[in-house]
Amino acid sequence: MHIGRFGPPRKIRALAVGCAIAVGAAGAVASRAVAQQQQNFDNVQEDIVHVRDGVYMLVGAGGNTTVMAGDDGVLVVDTQFAPLSTKILNAIRSISDKPIRYIVNTHMHADHIGGNEAISKAGRTRAGGNVVGDLGAAATATAAIIAHENVLLRLSMAAPGQPQVPAAAWPTETFATRKQEMRFNGEAVQIIHEPHAHTDGDSLVFFRRSDVVSTGDLFTTVMYPYIDEANGGTINGYIDALNAILDITIASNVNEGGTMVIPGHGRLSDEQDVIEYRDMTTIVRDRIKEYVKRGMTLEQVKAARPTLDFDPRYGTPNGFWTPAQFVEVIYKEMKEAQGPARPQPKNQKSSRKGQTKGGGQ
Ligand SMILES: [Zn+2]
């Protein structure tokens, strides 16, 4: 039975139990979503980039969409914003006229799930005769929406004062394990959960034969890593996720080739791009960690400009995620990792010794 592919389907009502855990869902993200909904999408164009074999990247507004098409049908990773659904469907239809079978969500942010409802309704779940017989026509009415279970947990709770994401846009098949695998269009597709990175529900999608990985917001080319703390993100988890992408990618010796990387935002990339991004993120984290060890305050760390040399590339001082916000979230985490504040010793050397041993208590 196809539904069993991703483990027992976790019914939405069962999730009400877990919802209390998800309290604190990001006001920041939700308000961004509202702002984006007011944005005018009329002039947005969906650019189709052929990545390799049956895999394409759609660049419109919001997160990039990945389309994988073949004889079995179409699998879509992330769906941008709701008002773009028709444009996304038109782009998919220009690639393939086969049914849309699956949507995979890399995480729960509004700019990656907006088209879930419309695109899922335009598609249909891959189902055999028996399943149709058992479940009725509804079994094939929509494409399945697959995500880590934390995505469903977060979506099923509206952040205070924010509109609820409609249930029709929620994942229909969730998994709680580290990795889910399926075979589709003759290739192995791996959906790999990376815990506590950008959020607590991030997945990479690896198309093994095509040698393409779709990262969601675990990698972008346009901004510093966005650590969505309110939704379970952490800097160390983010660096782990970048290393996990690099475990998958293999560079090529020739000019073109090697594993292609579709980022959550920005341009089509390869292993070298991810290495640079991982190194930048690690360097900034380690600088701030060292400043915290020295007992510097947040204001002092900000004044030391630990991102200075990377700001021309990734700094968006007036954007949604500024260098200062990036620094602040790392500072907070490094401070917490260090343990409760201790009396400031006069001699720095003994302070360092004490910290390595005692760990704060
Ligand atoms: Zn995101």
Boltz pocket constraint, residues with backbone or C-beta under 6 A from the ligand:
constraints:
  - pocket:
      binder: B
      contacts: [[A, 107], [A, 109], [A, 112], [A, 198], [A, 217]]
      max_distance: 6.0
